[in-house]
Amino acid sequence: MTKEKGKLIGIGVGPGDSDLLTLKAVKILKKVPIICCPKSSPKKESIALSIINPVLKEREEEKKEEFLEILEPVFPMTENEEILEKHWDTAAKLIANHLDNGQDVAFITLGDPSIYSTFSYVQKRLENSYDIEMVPGINSFTACASSICKPLVEKDELLMIIPKIDNRLETLLKEGNSFVLMKTSRNTEKLEEIIHNQEGKKEITSVQNCTMDDEKIIDGFSKEKAYLTTTLVKLKKD
């Protein structure tokens, strides 16, 4: 008799506050036998894992499921595609071993698994051989909008999500109304110059470590190099 394979479940754990985990995410995390939470370096703790720690503590106290294994493959912060491919392949093989043994694996990721998520790299490698489910999570930019208590878009305004600042930016700024600039701690004074040179009224707000204990809201661009920094820009054109 052939052993039934396990299912891979990509779970969005939200922007940082454990209270923002969905009920469905909590339900799965309390019973799944394997949880995979990549981290950027062997020496660094996983932010995604810290978000679900309260759930794991509850699980331990309730003792509903005794078996739990945490996998922590390294996904390094580099733009070297060759290095990244090797790490993604290694993580996919590690997960596949458990799926082949009939164990479900929950892959936790910051925000939502469908938006610039590390989960997608593993998903592509495994989707033709295993059942895959995705559980949505609250993404960083809607959480940022909630933190500053302002809508991202209204009526027929266009929202653009920009993951990387490059030579496309000036063209995109002419087409949209509201912009999400991801991880702006990486950017230079050139970015600020491009935004400030746009015509019309501008609203610029940056949020560091959104929904976390050390969340910081900045009017304009952040001068600090906090990794989890998102900048929301609204252009009101005449």
MDAnalysis code that builds the backbone (N, CA, C; Angstrom):
import MDAnalysis as mda
import numpy as np

u = mda.Universe.empty(714, n_residues=238, atom_resindex=np.repeat(np.arange(238), 3), trajectory=True)
u.add_TopologyAttr("name", ["N", "CA", "C"] * 238)
u.add_TopologyAttr("resid", np.arange(1, 239))
u.add_TopologyAttr("resname", ["MET", "THR", "LYS", "GLU", "LYS", "GLY", "LYS", "LEU", "ILE", "GLY", "ILE", "GLY", "VAL", "GLY", "PRO", "GLY", "ASP", "SER", "ASP", "LEU", "LEU", "THR", "LEU", "LYS", "ALA", "VAL", "LYS", "ILE", "LEU", "LYS", "LYS", "VAL", "PRO", "ILE", "ILE", "CYS", "CYS", "PRO", "LYS", "SER", "SER", "PRO", "LYS", "LYS", "GLU", "SER", "ILE", "ALA", "LEU", "SER", "ILE", "ILE", "ASN", "PRO", "VAL", "LEU", "LYS", "GLU", "ARG", "GLU", "GLU", "GLU", "LYS", "LYS", "GLU", "GLU", "PHE", "LEU", "GLU", "ILE", "LEU", "GLU", "PRO", "VAL", "PHE", "PRO", "MET", "THR", "GLU", "ASN", "GLU", "GLU", "ILE", "LEU", "GLU", "LYS", "HIS", "TRP", "ASP", "THR", "ALA", "ALA", "LYS", "LEU", "ILE", "ALA", "ASN", "HIS", "LEU", "ASP", "ASN", "GLY", "GLN", "ASP", "VAL", "ALA", "PHE", "ILE", "THR", "LEU", "GLY", "ASP", "PRO", "SER", "ILE", "TYR", "SER", "THR", "PHE", "SER", "TYR", "VAL", "GLN", "LYS", "ARG", "LEU", "GLU", "ASN", "SER", "TYR", "ASP", "ILE", "GLU", "MET", "VAL", "PRO", "GLY", "ILE", "ASN", "SER", "PHE", "THR", "ALA", "CYS", "ALA", "SER", "SER", "ILE", "CYS", "LYS", "PRO", "LEU", "VAL", "GLU", "LYS", "ASP", "GLU", "LEU", "LEU", "MET", "ILE", "ILE", "PRO", "LYS", "ILE", "ASP", "ASN", "ARG", "LEU", "GLU", "THR", "LEU", "LEU", "LYS", "GLU", "GLY", "ASN", "SER", "PHE", "VAL", "LEU", "MET", "LYS", "THR", "SER", "ARG", "ASN", "THR", "GLU", "LYS", "LEU", "GLU", "GLU", "ILE", "ILE", "HIS", "ASN", "GLN", "GLU", "GLY", "LYS", "LYS", "GLU", "ILE", "THR", "SER", "VAL", "GLN", "ASN", "CYS", "THR", "MET", "ASP", "ASP", "GLU", "LYS", "ILE", "ILE", "ASP", "GLY", "PHE", "SER", "LYS", "GLU", "LYS", "ALA", "TYR", "LEU", "THR", "THR", "THR", "LEU", "VAL", "LYS", "LEU", "LYS", "LYS", "ASP"])
u.atoms.positions = np.array([
    [0.853, -1.203, 0.000],
    [0.000, 0.000, 0.000],
    [0.888, 1.253, 0.000],
    [0.608, 2.159, -0.928],
    [1.391, 3.382, -1.025],
    [1.019, 4.366, 0.078],
    [2.041, 4.901, 0.743],
    [1.796, 5.860, 1.818],
    [1.290, 7.167, 1.220],
    [0.250, 7.722, 1.822],
    [-0.287, 9.001, 1.354],
    [0.677, 10.125, 1.696],
    [0.905, 10.993, 0.732],
    [1.825, 12.104, 0.947],
    [1.195, 13.185, 1.813],
    [2.038, 13.935, 2.488],
    [1.568, 15.059, 3.276],
    [1.275, 16.270, 2.408],
    [0.677, 17.266, 3.021],
    [0.328, 18.508, 2.321],
    [1.240, 19.637, 2.782],
    [1.650, 20.488, 1.831],
    [2.410, 21.690, 2.156],
    [1.446, 22.857, 2.289],
    [1.537, 23.555, 3.433],
    [0.613, 24.658, 3.710],
    [1.414, 25.940, 3.926],
    [1.260, 26.899, 3.010],
    [1.908, 28.191, 3.170],
    [1.036, 29.095, 4.008],
    [1.534, 29.525, 5.155],
    [0.715, 30.302, 6.100],
    [1.290, 31.706, 6.270],
    [0.503, 32.706, 5.958],
    [0.883, 34.084, 6.230],
    [0.641, 34.392, 7.693],
    [1.694, 34.844, 8.406],
    [1.546, 35.095, 9.843],
    [1.402, 36.583, 10.156],
    [1.223, 37.392, 9.110],
    [0.973, 38.806, 9.331],
    [2.239, 39.621, 9.497],
    [2.095, 40.897, 9.852],
    [3.224, 41.833, 9.875],
    [4.085, 41.789, 11.130],
    [3.567, 41.248, 12.236],
    [4.397, 41.250, 13.441],
    [3.658, 40.973, 14.740],
    [2.475, 41.530, 14.887],
    [1.678, 41.359, 16.096],
    [1.005, 39.983, 16.071],
    [1.265, 39.162, 17.075],
    [0.677, 37.817, 17.134],
    [-0.844, 37.845, 17.154],
    [-1.424, 38.934, 17.654],
    [-2.885, 39.045, 17.695],
    [-3.496, 39.160, 16.296],
    [-2.665, 39.419, 15.291],
    [-3.159, 39.558, 13.922],
    [-3.103, 38.243, 13.142],
    [-2.697, 37.148, 13.787],
    [-2.788, 35.839, 13.154],
    [-4.258, 35.501, 12.905],
    [-4.550, 34.876, 11.780],
    [-5.937, 34.489, 11.511],
    [-6.320, 33.268, 12.342],
    [-7.599, 33.084, 12.539],
    [-8.087, 31.920, 13.276],
    [-7.683, 30.632, 12.571],
    [-7.731, 30.654, 11.237],
    [-7.362, 29.457, 10.473],
    [-5.886, 29.131, 10.650],
    [-5.035, 30.162, 10.637],
    [-3.599, 29.940, 10.838],
    [-3.348, 29.301, 12.199],
    [-3.984, 29.833, 13.236],
    [-3.806, 29.305, 14.593],
    [-4.269, 27.855, 14.673],
    [-5.404, 27.567, 14.058],
    [-5.951, 26.206, 14.077],
    [-4.959, 25.210, 13.482],
    [-4.362, 25.563, 12.355],
    [-3.403, 24.667, 11.692],
    [-2.122, 24.550, 12.500],
    [-1.625, 25.676, 13.006],
    [-0.360, 25.675, 13.741],
    [-0.442, 24.907, 15.057],
    [-1.643, 24.699, 15.551],
    [-1.807, 23.950, 16.798],
    [-1.813, 22.437, 16.599],
    [-1.861, 22.010, 15.325],
    [-1.926, 20.559, 15.119],
    [-0.936, 20.000, 14.097],
    [-0.374, 20.858, 13.235],
    [0.518, 20.368, 12.184],
    [1.807, 19.807, 12.804],
    [2.318, 18.684, 12.296],
    [3.494, 18.063, 12.916],
    [4.831, 18.737, 12.590],
    [4.901, 19.423, 11.443],
    [6.150, 20.055, 11.017],
    [5.882, 21.519, 10.676],
    [6.703, 22.404, 11.233],
    [6.617, 23.822, 10.894],
    [7.970, 24.263, 10.329],
    [7.934, 24.845, 9.148],
    [9.148, 25.334, 8.493],
    [9.177, 26.860, 8.547],
    [10.241, 27.404, 9.101],
    [10.347, 28.866, 9.199],
    [11.760, 29.295, 8.816],
    [11.958, 29.657, 7.554],
    [13.278, 30.076, 7.090],
    [13.776, 31.303, 7.842],
    [15.099, 31.434, 7.917],
    [15.689, 32.637, 8.500],
    [16.855, 33.083, 7.625],
    [17.234, 34.333, 7.738],
    [18.221, 34.910, 6.832],
    [19.655, 34.512, 7.158],
    [19.873, 34.029, 8.384],
    [21.224, 33.648, 8.805],
    [21.112, 32.624, 9.932],
    [22.069, 31.691, 10.017],
    [22.028, 30.712, 11.112],
    [22.054, 31.364, 12.487],
    [22.631, 32.576, 12.568],
    [22.775, 33.262, 13.859],
    [21.585, 34.152, 14.212],
    [20.671, 34.336, 13.252],
    [19.538, 35.231, 13.501],
    [18.258, 34.443, 13.780],
    [17.450, 34.989, 14.671],
    [16.163, 34.364, 14.963],
    [15.156, 34.722, 13.873],
    [14.245, 33.821, 13.615],
    [13.202, 34.046, 12.622],
    [12.109, 34.943, 13.203],
    [11.822, 36.048, 12.510],
    [10.738, 36.931, 12.963],
    [9.405, 36.201, 12.883],
    [9.213, 35.432, 11.810],
    [7.959, 34.692, 11.642],
    [7.751, 33.712, 12.800],
    [8.832, 33.072, 13.230],
    [8.728, 32.133, 14.352],
    [8.375, 32.863, 15.643],
    [8.950, 34.055, 15.844],
    [8.634, 34.821, 17.059],
    [7.161, 35.215, 17.090],
    [6.569, 35.428, 15.915],
    [5.148, 35.803, 15.841],
    [4.254, 34.662, 16.303],
    [4.620, 33.428, 15.942],
    [3.742, 32.287, 16.288],
    [4.105, 31.660, 17.628],
    [5.149, 32.161, 18.313],
    [5.551, 31.570, 19.591],
    [4.422, 31.478, 20.613],
    [3.548, 32.499, 20.734],
    [2.434, 32.363, 21.680],
    [1.520, 31.172, 21.350],
    [1.333, 30.913, 20.074],
    [0.501, 29.771, 19.658],
    [1.190, 28.453, 20.029],
    [2.503, 28.396, 19.818],
    [3.241, 27.176, 20.151],
    [3.242, 26.929, 21.663],
    [3.287, 28.007, 22.450],
    [3.227, 27.853, 23.908],
    [1.867, 27.319, 24.340],
    [0.810, 27.830, 23.709],
    [-0.539, 27.328, 24.000],
    [-0.639, 25.856, 23.616],
    [-0.070, 25.523, 22.482],
    [-0.088, 24.133, 22.021],
    [0.609, 23.219, 23.027],
    [1.731, 23.684, 23.545],
    [2.473, 22.891, 24.521],
    [1.685, 22.712, 25.811],
    [1.023, 23.788, 26.244],
    [0.243, 23.724, 27.477],
    [-0.969, 22.811, 27.328],
    [-1.596, 22.864, 26.134],
    [-2.785, 22.036, 25.908],
    [-2.422, 20.578, 25.657],
    [-1.214, 20.337, 25.184],
    [-0.706, 18.984, 24.917],
    [-1.660, 18.161, 24.061],
    [-2.254, 18.849, 23.079],
    [-3.157, 18.135, 22.169],
    [-2.362, 17.291, 21.174],
    [-1.219, 17.803, 20.767],
    [-0.347, 17.084, 19.837],
    [1.066, 17.144, 20.402],
    [1.620, 16.004, 20.756],
    [2.937, 16.002, 21.373],
    [4.058, 16.205, 20.352],
    [3.865, 15.669, 19.135],
    [4.958, 15.717, 18.161],
    [4.971, 17.042, 17.406],
    [6.090, 17.730, 17.460],
    [6.274, 18.955, 16.682],
    [7.743, 19.106, 16.358],
    [8.041, 19.314, 15.093],
    [9.415, 19.555, 14.674],
    [9.482, 20.894, 13.942],
    [10.473, 21.699, 14.297],
    [10.680, 23.000, 13.663],
    [11.851, 22.903, 12.694],
    [11.628, 23.238, 11.441],
    [12.682, 23.285, 10.436],
    [13.066, 24.745, 10.214],
    [14.358, 25.050, 10.180],
    [14.806, 26.431, 9.997],
    [15.869, 26.525, 8.896],
    [15.480, 26.304, 7.647],
    [16.451, 26.461, 6.562],
    [16.865, 27.923, 6.413],
    [18.057, 28.133, 5.898],
    [18.581, 29.492, 5.725],
    [18.286, 29.986, 4.312],
    [17.638, 31.146, 4.229],
    [17.425, 31.855, 2.970],
    [18.216, 33.161, 3.077],
    [19.452, 33.201, 2.613],
    [20.321, 34.365, 2.850],
    [19.855, 35.626, 2.143],
    [20.221, 36.769, 2.734],
    [19.893, 38.062, 2.153],
    [20.949, 38.418, 1.109],
    [20.755, 37.918, -0.101],
    [21.687, 38.185, -1.190],
    [20.917, 38.239, -2.499],
    [21.473, 38.928, -3.471],
    [20.847, 38.966, -4.794],
    [21.559, 38.024, -5.771],
    [22.480, 37.229, -5.255],
    [23.168, 36.238, -6.068],
    [22.225, 35.066, -6.339],
    [21.722, 34.973, -7.564],
    [20.715, 33.972, -7.911],
    [21.228, 32.547, -7.713],
    [22.485, 32.321, -8.014],
    [23.040, 30.967, -7.892],
    [23.020, 30.495, -6.444],
    [23.409, 31.395, -5.537],
    [23.396, 31.054, -4.109],
    [21.974, 30.825, -3.634],
    [21.063, 31.701, -4.034],
    [19.673, 31.574, -3.618],
    [19.053, 30.271, -4.115],
    [19.299, 29.940, -5.362],
    [18.739, 28.708, -5.939],
    [19.162, 27.486, -5.131],
    [20.418, 27.456, -4.709],
    [20.916, 26.322, -3.927],
    [20.180, 26.205, -2.595],
    [19.950, 27.343, -1.944],
    [19.255, 27.319, -0.657],
    [17.793, 26.948, -0.819],
    [17.156, 27.435, -1.880],
    [15.759, 27.076, -2.121],
    [15.629, 25.588, -2.439],
    [16.570, 25.067, -3.216],
    [16.559, 23.633, -3.536],
    [16.726, 22.792, -2.273],
    [17.650, 23.217, -1.401],
    [17.896, 22.488, -0.154],
    [16.653, 22.474, 0.728],
    [15.998, 23.638, 0.837],
    [14.785, 23.742, 1.654],
    [13.665, 22.870, 1.081],
    [13.511, 22.885, -0.238],
    [12.464, 22.086, -0.882],
    [12.689, 20.590, -0.637],
    [13.939, 20.146, -0.719],
    [14.247, 18.725, -0.480],
    [13.977, 18.345, 0.973],
    [14.329, 19.241, 1.884],
    [14.091, 19.004, 3.310],
    [12.596, 18.833, 3.579],
    [11.799, 19.717, 2.999],
    [10.344, 19.649, 3.175],
    [9.782, 18.404, 2.506],
    [10.268, 18.097, 1.300],
    [9.777, 16.935, 0.553],
    [9.974, 15.640, 1.330],
    [11.080, 15.539, 2.070],
    [11.323, 14.325, 2.865],
    [10.192, 14.076, 3.852],
    [9.716, 15.138, 4.475],
    [8.615, 15.002, 5.444],
    [7.283, 14.745, 4.725],
    [7.071, 15.418, 3.615],
    [5.838, 15.188, 2.852],
    [5.767, 13.743, 2.372],
    [6.883, 13.200, 1.946],
    [6.915, 11.807, 1.488],
    [6.626, 10.825, 2.613],
    [6.889, 11.243, 3.848],
    [6.596, 10.405, 5.015],
    [5.165, 10.566, 5.500],
    [4.361, 11.337, 4.732],
    [2.950, 11.504, 5.078],
    [2.678, 12.591, 6.085],
    [3.698, 13.441, 6.354],
    [3.517, 14.514, 7.333],
    [3.191, 15.825, 6.633],
    [2.177, 16.524, 7.138],
    [1.882, 17.862, 6.636],
    [2.954, 18.831, 7.146],
    [3.288, 19.814, 6.306],
    [4.293, 20.808, 6.675],
    [3.699, 22.197, 6.508],
    [3.747, 23.004, 7.573],
    [3.312, 24.403, 7.498],
    [4.545, 25.276, 7.299],
    [4.548, 26.016, 6.214],
    [5.650, 26.940, 5.909],
    [5.162, 28.335, 6.282],
    [5.745, 28.922, 7.338],
    [5.264, 30.224, 7.794],
    [6.072, 31.339, 7.145],
    [5.371, 32.413, 6.813],
    [6.016, 33.531, 6.132],
    [5.405, 34.842, 6.602],
    [6.212, 35.881, 6.708],
    [5.707, 37.194, 7.102],
    [4.645, 37.676, 6.113],
    [3.679, 38.426, 6.615],
    [2.652, 38.993, 5.735],
    [1.764, 37.931, 5.141],
    [1.666, 37.924, 3.827],
    [0.785, 37.024, 3.088],
    [1.622, 36.160, 2.140],
    [1.322, 34.879, 2.013],
    [2.157, 34.004, 1.179],
    [2.084, 34.278, -0.317],
    [1.156, 35.122, -0.738],
    [1.023, 35.401, -2.173],
    [1.707, 36.706, -2.594],
    [2.283, 37.431, -1.627],
    [2.862, 38.747, -1.939],
    [4.348, 38.786, -1.570],
    [5.201, 38.685, -2.584],
    [6.658, 38.748, -2.393],
    [7.110, 37.854, -1.232],
    [6.639, 36.619, -1.242],
    [6.881, 35.717, -0.125],
    [7.972, 34.701, -0.434],
    [8.761, 34.340, 0.582],
    [9.745, 33.270, 0.438],
    [9.076, 31.935, 0.137],
    [7.825, 31.808, 0.525],
    [7.105, 30.560, 0.276],
    [7.019, 30.229, -1.207],
    [6.915, 31.232, -2.048],
    [6.714, 31.000, -3.479],
    [7.865, 30.225, -4.108],
    [9.089, 30.403, -3.599],
    [10.243, 29.729, -4.178],
    [10.202, 28.220, -3.916],
    [9.734, 27.859, -2.727],
    [9.579, 26.443, -2.405],
    [8.348, 25.865, -3.107],
    [7.294, 26.656, -3.148],
    [6.056, 26.211, -3.792],
    [6.293, 25.776, -5.241],
    [7.041, 26.577, -5.977],
    [7.296, 26.267, -7.383],
    [8.025, 24.940, -7.552],
    [8.853, 24.599, -6.589],
    [9.638, 23.375, -6.691],
    [8.837, 22.133, -6.307],
    [7.745, 22.323, -5.584],
    [7.009, 21.174, -5.050],
    [5.577, 21.024, -5.569],
    [5.059, 22.055, -6.250],
    [3.633, 22.059, -6.586],
    [3.209, 20.960, -7.554],
    [4.122, 20.408, -8.333],
    [3.744, 19.352, -9.273],
    [3.740, 17.963, -8.642],
    [4.214, 17.873, -7.415],
    [4.326, 16.557, -6.772],
    [3.504, 16.417, -5.492],
    [3.038, 17.544, -4.939],
    [2.344, 17.492, -3.647],
    [1.138, 18.429, -3.645],
    [0.192, 18.127, -2.764],
    [-0.934, 19.041, -2.550],
    [-0.427, 20.265, -1.798],
    [-0.898, 21.423, -2.227],
    [-0.463, 22.665, -1.588],
    [-1.676, 23.519, -1.248],
    [-1.637, 24.112, -0.073],
    [-2.688, 25.025, 0.388],
    [-2.033, 26.317, 0.825],
    [-2.749, 27.419, 0.633],
    [-2.248, 28.711, 1.102],
    [-3.264, 29.344, 2.048],
    [-2.761, 29.846, 3.154],
    [-3.610, 30.521, 4.144],
    [-3.200, 31.994, 4.168],
    [-4.083, 32.892, 3.756],
    [-3.707, 34.308, 3.673],
    [-3.420, 34.924, 5.030],
    [-2.573, 35.954, 4.996],
    [-2.271, 36.699, 6.216],
    [-2.376, 38.187, 5.941],
    [-2.402, 38.982, 6.992],
    [-2.446, 40.439, 6.843],
    [-1.094, 40.906, 6.319],
    [-1.106, 41.635, 5.212],
    [0.169, 42.068, 4.639],
    [0.662, 43.364, 5.280],
    [1.926, 43.656, 5.055],
    [2.577, 44.768, 5.747],
    [1.983, 46.126, 5.399],
    [1.634, 46.326, 4.114],
    [1.227, 47.688, 3.746],
    [-0.190, 48.031, 4.190],
    [-1.096, 47.047, 4.260],
    [-2.411, 47.362, 4.818],
    [-2.305, 47.560, 6.331],
    [-1.377, 46.824, 6.957],
    [-1.142, 47.028, 8.389],
    [-0.561, 48.420, 8.634],
    [0.334, 48.869, 7.752],
    [0.902, 50.220, 7.880],
    [-0.191, 51.282, 7.758],
    [-1.097, 51.083, 6.797],
    [-2.196, 52.040, 6.622],
    [-3.062, 52.098, 7.879],
    [-3.268, 50.929, 8.516],
    [-4.050, 50.898, 9.756],
    [-3.307, 51.603, 10.883],
    [-1.989, 51.430, 10.920],
    [-1.195, 52.072, 11.976],
    [-1.275, 53.593, 11.898],
    [-1.317, 54.123, 10.685],
    [-1.398, 55.583, 10.547],
    [-2.842, 56.068, 10.406],
    [-3.777, 55.117, 10.433],
    [-5.217, 55.422, 10.378],
    [-5.609, 56.229, 9.142],
    [-5.099, 55.805, 7.984],
    [-5.451, 56.464, 6.740],
    [-5.712, 55.423, 5.652],
    [-6.664, 55.694, 4.753],
    [-6.907, 54.751, 3.663],
    [-5.767, 54.757, 2.657],
    [-5.514, 53.612, 2.069],
    [-4.502, 53.547, 1.008],
    [-5.032, 54.164, -0.279],
    [-6.278, 53.838, -0.624],
    [-6.892, 54.347, -1.852],
    [-8.375, 54.608, -1.630],
    [-8.929, 55.503, -2.430],
    [-10.351, 55.818, -2.394],
    [-10.885, 55.902, -3.827],
    [-12.177, 55.671, -3.955],
    [-12.865, 55.768, -5.246],
    [-12.129, 54.973, -6.328],
    [-11.701, 55.648, -7.392],
    [-11.051, 54.936, -8.496],
    [-9.548, 55.187, -8.553],
    [-8.951, 55.526, -7.402],
    [-7.507, 55.745, -7.353],
    [-6.754, 54.439, -7.630],
    [-5.556, 54.563, -8.193],
    [-4.722, 53.410, -8.489],
    [-3.673, 53.223, -7.405],
    [-3.559, 51.985, -6.930],
    [-2.551, 51.634, -5.926],
    [-1.440, 50.834, -6.600],
    [-0.193, 51.225, -6.369],
    [0.947, 50.493, -6.911],
    [1.852, 50.035, -5.778],
    [2.254, 48.768, -5.834],
    [3.163, 48.194, -4.849],
    [4.515, 48.039, -5.520],
    [5.521, 48.714, -5.003],
    [6.830, 48.751, -5.643],
    [7.856, 48.078, -4.724],
    [8.315, 46.874, -5.103],
    [9.207, 46.113, -4.227],
    [10.660, 46.548, -4.281],
    [11.033, 47.235, -5.358],
    [12.433, 47.606, -5.547],
    [12.497, 48.931, -6.299],
    [13.348, 49.805, -5.838],
    [13.478, 51.109, -6.477],
    [14.516, 51.009, -7.596],
    [14.058, 51.205, -8.829],
    [14.977, 51.175, -9.963],
    [14.518, 52.201, -10.996],
    [15.001, 52.065, -12.236],
    [14.715, 53.094, -13.243],
    [13.261, 53.109, -13.720],
    [12.425, 52.199, -13.222],
    [11.004, 52.199, -13.582],
    [10.204, 53.196, -12.751],
    [10.768, 53.615, -11.634],
    [9.995, 54.378, -10.653],
    [9.393, 55.663, -11.213],
    [10.183, 56.465, -11.889],
    [9.678, 57.758, -12.369],
    [8.490, 57.583, -13.307],
    [8.527, 56.564, -14.154],
    [7.399, 56.286, -15.055],
    [6.172, 55.855, -14.273],
    [6.370, 54.991, -13.291],
    [5.246, 54.488, -12.497],
    [4.574, 55.606, -11.703],
    [5.362, 56.540, -11.218],
    [4.803, 57.635, -10.426],
    [3.843, 58.499, -11.231],
    [4.014, 58.508, -12.527],
    [3.131, 59.295, -13.391],
    [1.780, 58.612, -13.607],
    [1.741, 57.291, -13.318],
    [0.537, 56.515, -13.634],
    [-0.387, 56.296, -12.448],
    [0.151, 56.311, -11.236],
    [-0.653, 55.955, -10.069],
    [-0.993, 57.128, -9.180],
    [-1.707, 56.820, -8.088],
    [-2.094, 57.829, -7.095],
    [-1.502, 57.537, -5.724],
    [-1.461, 56.245, -5.391],
    [-0.988, 55.834, -4.074],
    [0.062, 54.742, -4.266],
    [1.181, 54.863, -3.531],
    [2.305, 53.962, -3.764],
    [2.795, 53.359, -2.448],
    [3.057, 52.072, -2.509],
    [3.687, 51.369, -1.397],
    [5.126, 51.093, -1.814],
    [6.077, 51.686, -1.111],
    [7.495, 51.469, -1.394],
    [8.036, 50.521, -0.327],
    [8.372, 49.305, -0.742],
    [8.777, 48.270, 0.195],
    [10.237, 48.426, 0.593],
    [10.527, 48.118, 1.866],
    [11.901, 48.067, 2.380],
    [12.723, 49.295, 1.971],
    [12.192, 50.452, 2.283],
    [12.843, 51.692, 1.857],
    [14.099, 52.020, 2.660],
    [14.412, 51.230, 3.661],
    [15.667, 51.455, 4.392],
    [16.874, 51.235, 3.482],
    [16.667, 50.504, 2.378],
    [17.766, 50.232, 1.440],
    [18.038, 51.409, 0.511],
    [17.137, 52.330, 0.451],
    [17.186, 53.340, -0.609],
    [18.007, 54.572, -0.241],
    [18.359, 55.318, -1.271],
    [19.259, 56.451, -1.116],
    [18.509, 57.774, -1.221],
    [19.283, 58.849, -1.137],
    [18.699, 60.183, -1.270],
    [18.078, 60.374, -2.652],
    [18.518, 59.579, -3.613],
    [17.972, 59.678, -4.971],
    [16.474, 59.412, -4.968],
    [16.020, 58.442, -4.156],
    [14.598, 58.127, -4.057],
    [13.821, 59.342, -3.562],
    [14.298, 59.957, -2.507],
    [13.627, 61.131, -1.960],
    [13.560, 62.248, -2.998],
    [14.633, 62.417, -3.729],
    [14.680, 63.455, -4.759],
    [13.626, 63.204, -5.846],
    [13.502, 61.948, -6.266],
    [12.525, 61.592, -7.307],
    [11.107, 61.887, -6.835],
    [10.801, 61.495, -5.589],
    [9.448, 61.715, -5.048],
    [9.168, 63.205, -4.900],
    [10.086, 63.940, -4.327],
    [9.858, 65.358, -4.068],
    [9.769, 66.181, -5.355],
    [10.309, 65.670, -6.434],
    [10.247, 66.376, -7.718],
    [8.933, 66.153, -8.460],
    [8.069, 65.301, -7.905],
    [6.771, 65.070, -8.545],
    [5.854, 66.276, -8.343],
    [5.022, 66.542, -9.332],
    [4.086, 67.672, -9.242],
    [2.939, 67.348, -8.298],
    [2.352, 68.396, -7.734],
    [1.179, 68.230, -6.891],
    [1.521, 68.009, -5.421],
    [0.477, 67.857, -4.616],
    [0.631, 67.664, -3.179],
    [1.075, 66.232, -2.884],
    [1.972, 66.091, -1.915],
    [2.504, 64.775, -1.577],
    [2.299, 64.473, -0.097],
    [1.850, 63.257, 0.186],
    [1.767, 62.772, 1.562],
    [2.713, 61.581, 1.670],
    [3.707, 61.677, 2.547],
    [4.722, 60.627, 2.666],
    [4.823, 60.202, 4.138],
    [4.610, 58.925, 4.385],
    [4.713, 58.395, 5.743],
    [5.466, 57.071, 5.713],
    [6.432, 56.926, 6.603],
    [7.176, 55.664, 6.717],
    [6.824, 54.985, 8.038],
    [6.747, 53.664, 7.989],
    [6.452, 52.882, 9.194],
    [7.540, 51.821, 9.358],
    [8.183, 51.845, 10.505],
    [9.189, 50.840, 10.832],
    [8.585, 49.787, 11.751],
    [8.904, 48.526, 11.507],
    [8.492, 47.430, 12.389],
    [6.998, 47.498, 12.719],
    [6.214, 47.568, 11.679],
    [4.766, 47.755, 11.811],
    [4.127, 46.715, 12.727],
    [3.307, 47.167, 13.643],
    [2.520, 46.400, 14.626],
    [3.368, 45.726, 15.703],
    [4.680, 45.894, 15.661],
    [5.545, 45.301, 16.679],
    [5.695, 46.263, 17.857],
    [6.296, 45.774, 18.935],
    [6.441, 46.608, 20.131],
    [7.261, 47.873, 19.861],
    [8.207, 47.770, 18.930],
    [9.060, 48.926, 18.620],
    [8.640, 49.635, 17.330],
    [7.359, 49.555, 17.000],
    [6.846, 50.247, 15.810],
    [7.138, 51.744, 15.896],
    [7.474, 52.307, 14.751],
    [7.777, 53.744, 14.693],
    [7.141, 54.325, 13.436],
    [6.405, 55.414, 13.602],
    [5.775, 56.102, 12.474],
    [6.514, 57.412, 12.234],
    [6.943, 57.612, 11.005],
    [7.763, 58.787, 10.665],
    [7.076, 59.589, 9.577],
    [6.980, 60.877, 9.783],
    [6.460, 61.783, 8.763],
    [7.556, 61.999, 7.718],
    [7.350, 61.464, 6.524],
    [8.380, 61.543, 5.486],
    [9.160, 60.248, 5.402],
    [10.374, 60.335, 4.916],
    [11.233, 59.164, 4.784],
    [12.017, 58.926, 6.066],
    [12.249, 57.651, 6.366],
    [13.053, 57.303, 7.535],
    [14.530, 57.500, 7.232],
    [15.259, 58.034, 8.187],
    [16.704, 58.199, 8.042],
    [17.456, 57.020, 8.671],
    [16.713, 56.143, 9.311],
    [17.326, 54.979, 9.949],
    [17.360, 53.818, 8.962],
    [18.160, 52.808, 9.292],
    [18.322, 51.661, 8.395],
    [17.605, 50.423, 8.926],
    [16.409, 50.610, 9.465],
    [15.617, 49.479, 9.940],
    [15.131, 48.667, 8.739],
    [15.388, 47.363, 8.754],
    [15.082, 46.504, 7.608],
    [13.592, 46.527, 7.263],
    [12.739, 46.377, 8.278],
    [11.299, 46.323, 8.026],
    [10.716, 47.737, 8.011],
    [11.016, 48.466, 6.965],
    [10.503, 49.821, 6.789],
    [9.708, 49.893, 5.490],
    [8.485, 50.373, 5.593],
    [7.629, 50.563, 4.413],
    [7.227, 52.031, 4.349],
    [7.296, 52.609, 3.154],
    [6.909, 54.009, 2.980],
    [5.665, 54.095, 2.100],
    [4.672, 54.810, 2.595],
    [3.426, 55.024, 1.852],
    [3.453, 56.438, 1.277],
    [3.223, 56.536, -0.025],
    [3.268, 57.829, -0.702],
    [1.962, 58.058, -1.437],
    [1.335, 59.209, -1.211],
    [0.142, 59.609, -1.956],
    [0.463, 60.863, -2.736],
    [0.146, 60.812, -4.024],
    [0.356, 61.968, -4.886],
    [-1.008, 62.498, -5.316],
    [-1.281, 63.735, -4.973],
    [-2.536, 64.358, -5.380],
    [-2.245, 65.322, -6.526],
    [-2.518, 64.827, -7.713],
    [-2.184, 65.588, -8.910],
    [-3.321, 66.527, -9.282],
    [-2.953, 67.685, -9.809],
    [-3.968, 68.681, -10.214],
    [-4.648, 68.248, -11.510],
])
